[in-house]
Amino acid sequence: MSTKFDARSYRSVMGRFATGVCIATTEIDGQVHGATVNSFTSVSLDPPLVLISLDNQTRLLEQIRQTGRYSLSILTKDQVQLSNHFAGRPQEGLDVAFDWVDGHPLLSSAVGHIATELETEHLAGDHTLLIGRVTHLEAFDEEPLLFFSGRYATMAEQSQPAPIGVYSVIAMSQFLADDEVIL
């Protein structure tokens, strides 16, 4: 049975999936260009691949195509201003500090850094999926910024390790064969 829905209800339901918040960046002629994204996922362990989804109208999409690379900085709970700034709401007086790794601009004081070389892209409706081969990654012991139902959030309690049945498909592939899924 199919249900009719509009873009607003689609967005509302998709917003019920809690995500982290990342800033995707690339550098052209000494200028860092970036955008806030929450459509980010790990794709493959071997080779290590990650995916971001960018609206086809964003300038960053063309800039990443030009450079052939993008970087991701996973934001901490204290970096809401950076998220807003890179989401097109400039924050006056904001000092944006970058760490540089092999020419990749990564936001300082993040939860994690991921540098990629663009592997492939796929048109998907009004967005383009950009798959990047990971060339550098680093994790830091910080609390992440979360996004849920159109609002920023933080972790309410200390996280606990998930049982094997809750791991991502990528992690599960290390333990399971023949696409077996254990629930």
N, C-alpha and C positions, 0 to 999 in steps of 0.2 A: 504494500500500500504506500503510495507516494503522497507526500504532504507538500502543499504549496507554501512557499516562503519567499520573503523579500531579502534584499541585501542587509537590511538592519537586523532582522532576526538571525540570519546566517552569522553575521558578525557577533551578535550577542551570544550565540551558542559556542562559537569558536573561542570567544573570550573566556569561557569557563575552563579552558585548559590553561593551567598555571604554567608560566614560562619564566626563564631568566631574561635578562635584558643585556644586549650586546651593542657595542658600537663597531660597525664595519668601517674600515678606513683604507685608503690608498694614497699614494703620494705622487704628485706630478710637479716637476720643476720646483721642488722645495716647498710646495703648498700641500698641506694635508687636507683631504676631502673625506667626509664621513657621513654616516647616517645611523640612526638608532634602528635596531632590528630585534625582533623577538622570534622571527621565523628562521631559526638556526637549528641544525641537527647534525649529529655524527652520521656518516653514511657507511663507512667501511674501515676496518682495522688494517687490512692488507690489500691494497695500499691504504694508508691513512687518508681518508677523504672526509670533508665536511661540506655542508650545503647551507647557503643562505638564499632567501627569496626576496627579490627586490621588485617593486612596482616598475612597470615598463617606462613610466614617465619620469623616474628619478634621474637626476644628473649623475649620481654615483654609479649607476649601471654603465653608462657610457665611459665614465672615468676608469672603472675597473676593466672594461674591455680594452681601453687604451693602454693601461699598464700591464694587464695580464696577471694581476695579483691582487689579493686583498688580505687584510688583517682583521682579527676580531679581538676585542677587549671585553671580557665578561665583567659587568659592573658590580660594584659593592653596594650595600644598602645605603651608603653615604654619598652615592654618585647620581642622585636623582637630577640635580642640575645639569650634569653632563648629558643624561638621557634626554632631557627637555631641549637642551641646546642643539644636539645633533638630530632631534626630531623636528627641527625647523622653528623652534621657539627660542631665539637667541637670549642668552642670559648675560645681561650687562655686567661687565667687570669680571667675568669668569676667566680664571687663569687655567688654560688647558695644557697640562704637562704630558709629554710623550717620552716613552722609552723607545729606543731604536734598535732593531735587530735585523741585520742584513738589509737595511733600507726599508724595513716595514715599520710604520708608526703604530705603536701600541700605547694605550692610555696608561699612565702611571697609576699605581695603587689599585689595580684591578684584582678581581678574583682569579682570572686566568687570561693568558695571552695565547693566541693561535695565529701563526703566519702561514699563508698559503700561496701557491701558484695556481692560477686558474687552469683547471683541467678541462672542463666542458661546461656548456650552458644549455638549458632547455626552456623553450617558451612554454608557459603554462597559463593560459588565459591572459589576464591583465598583469601577470608577473613573469619574471624570468628566474629560473632556478640556476644558481651559480655553484658549481661543484669545484672545490679547491683541494689540491693535494697539500697536506700539511707538511711544512718544512721546519717549523719550530713550534713548540708548545711549552707552557710553563704554568704551574698552578701556585696560588698564594693562599695562605690561611686567612681568608676574609669571609665575612657573611655576605651572601649574594643579594642583589636587588631582584625582586620578583615582580611579575606583572600578572594580574588576574582581574577579569571582568572590567577592564578599562581603567584599573587603578594600580598604583604601585603598592607593593606589600613586602614584608620581610618574614623571615622564618619565625614562627611563634614559639617553637621549642627546638631543642637540639635534634638534629636528624639522626635516624637509626639506619643501620645497614638493611637493605632490602633483601628478602629471600631470593634465591635463584630464579624463581618463576616470575619475578617482577623486573628483572634486568632487561635492558634493551635487547632488541633482536641481535644487535652486533655482539654484545657480551654473551648472549645465549648461544651464538654460533660456536663459541669456544667449547661448549659443554654438550651440545646436542648434535645429533647427526640426522641426515635425511629430512630436514625441515620439521623435525618433531617438535611439538610444542607441549609443554607440561603446564597444566593449570591446577 
